[in-house]
Amino acid sequence: MDRDCGCALPAQALEAIALFNAGEYYKQHDILEALWMATESPVRELYRAILQIGIAYYHTEAGNWRGALKMLDRGLRWADLAPTRCQGVDVEALRQNARRLRRAIIEAGPGHLDRVDRALLTPVPML
C-alpha cells in the first residue's frame, strides 16, 4: 500500500470526497464503491474506509444508531490498515475523527442520535 499511497488520488476519489465533504454521504458511497471494486491494489481499502465512514455519517443523520456504529467500526477497520498519510488524505486525522464520532454515538445511546453534535461529521481531512 505504501507505494500506492505516494500517488495522487484518482479523479473518482476526488469527486467522491467532494460529495462527502458537501454532506452528500450516500452519493459518495456509489462512486467510491465503484472505485474500490475496480482497484486491485491494497490502496482500495482506503477508498472502502472513506465510503463506510461516509455511510456512518448518513446513518447518524438518519437516526440509525446501530447502522452508524456498524459502519464506523467497518470503516475504522480498513482505515487502520492504511499509513497515516495516503494519496493526500490525512488518514490519521480521519481515524481520530471517526473515533470521536463513535464515542459520541455510544454516549448518546440508541434512539438519541439527535444529541450527537453534527460538528463531529467532519470532512475528509486532506493534506
Residue, then its C-alpha position, 0 to 999 in steps of 0.5 A: m500500500d505504501r507505494d500506492c499511497g505516494c500517488a495522487l488520488p484518482a479523479q473518482a476519489l476526488e469527486a467522491i470526497a467532494l460529495f462527502n465533504a458537501g454532506e452528500y454521504y450516500k452519493q459518495h458511497d456509489i462512486l467510491e464503491a465503484l472505485w474500490m471494486a475496480t482497484e486491485s491494489p491494497v490502496r482500495e481499502l482506503y477508498r472502502a474506509i472513506l465510503q463506510i465512514g461516509i455511510a456512518y455519517y448518513h446513518t447518524e443523520a438518519g437516526n440509525w444508531r446501530g447502522a452508524l456504529k456498524m459502519l464506523d467500526r467497518g470503516l475504522r477497520w480498513a482505515d487502520l490498515a492504511p499509513t497515516r498519510c495516503q494519496g493526500v488524505d490525512v488518514e490519521a486525522l480521519r481515524q481520530n475523527a471517526r473515533r470521536l464520532r463513535r464515542a459520541i454515538i455510544e454516549a448518546g445511546p440508541g434512539h438519541l442520535d439527535r444529541v450527537d453534535r453534527a460538528l463531529l461529521t467532519p470532512v475528509p481531512m486532506l493534506 
